Amino acid sequence: MTAFLADENFNNQIVRGIFRRRTDVDIVRVQDIGLSGVDDPSVLEWAAQNGRIVLTHDVATMITFAYERIEANLPMPGLFEVSRRVSVGIAIEEIIFIFDYSFEDEWEGQVRFLPLS
């Protein structure tokens, strides 16, 4: 089953919208697990240890650290960079789609940008 970790600056309107539509989507926020203020490599490490795909808006640094994990052959369950230009509604739809139709470990070692199309 697909599980997500929303990084610290991820739009909470998106997270709340997902939960309003679907209570079964497995998503936690960095703030909920005591990782507020930690660096990106630590967030990615926690996500890897817990099999969670990272949701982020941070194209500047998070993506770089994700690629470093991939190059070092470290586990990286996936990272989705959600553009801040994407409407909240589209972001919600895309994340729910990924949740519903992804295979286990399908996104391992991948960095993707939403929307997918």
N, C-alpha and C positions, 0 to 999 in steps of 0.2 A: 504494500500500500504506500502511496506517495505521501510524504510528510514534508512540511515546510518550516523554515525559520525566517521570520521577518527581521531584518537588521534594525538597528536602533533608530534610524531616520526614515524608515519605511512609512509611507502614508497610512496612518491608522484608520482613515476613512475606508480604505480598501479592505483592511482586515475586518473592520466592523461590518462592512457590506457583505463580505464573504460569509461571515457568521449569521447575518440576517437571512441570507439565502439558503445556506446549507450549514447546519450545525455539525455535520459529520466530517467536514474538512479539517484535517489535522494540521493546524498551524499554531505556532507559538511565537511570541515576540522576544527579542533579546532582553527586554526589560522584565519579562515574566520569569526568566530563568536566572536572574542575577548577573547578567553580563553587561549591564549598562556601563558605558565608558571604556570597555575593553577594546583593544586594537583589532583590526580586521583579521589578521592571521589567527588570533585566538577564537574569534567568532567562527571562522571557517573550520578550525580544528574541532570545536564543539559540534558543529553541524556534521562533520565527517564521523565523529565518534557516535553520533546519535542518528545517522542516516537521514539527515534532513537537507532538502534543497533550500538554498539561501535565496530569499527575495530581497532585492536591493534597488535603490535609485542611484547608488554610488558608482558611477562609471569611472571616476577618477582613480580610486585606489583599490576597491574591492575586487575588481576584475583582474588587476595586475597580480594581486595575491592569489587569486584563484588559479590563474595560469601558472604561477610559480609552484603551486601544489601539484598541478598536473605534470609539469616538467620534472618535478622531483619524484614522480611516481607515488605521491601520497594520495590517500583516498580523498575524493572530492565529489560528493553525491550530486552536484550540479549547482549552477547559479543562474538565476534569471534576473537580468537587469531590466527593470520596468521604467520606461521613459516617463519623466515627469510630464511630458506633453500628451501622454495617453490619458484619456478620460478615466475617471474612477470606475465608471460602469464597464468600459472595455477591459480594464485591468482585472476587475472581478470576474468577468466572463472567461477571460483567458486562463486565470489561475484555477477556476473551477473546472474548465475543460481539461487542463493538465492533470488535475487531481482525478478526474473521472476516467480518463483514457490513457494514462501512462502505465507502462509495464514497470515492474520492480526493477530498479537500477537502470532504467532507460536513459536517465540523464547523467549518469556517472561520468565524470571527467569532461563535462560540457559546460560551456558558458553560452547562454542564449539571451536574446533580446526580445522583449514583449512590446508590441504584439508580435506573435509568431508569423503572421501573414503580412 
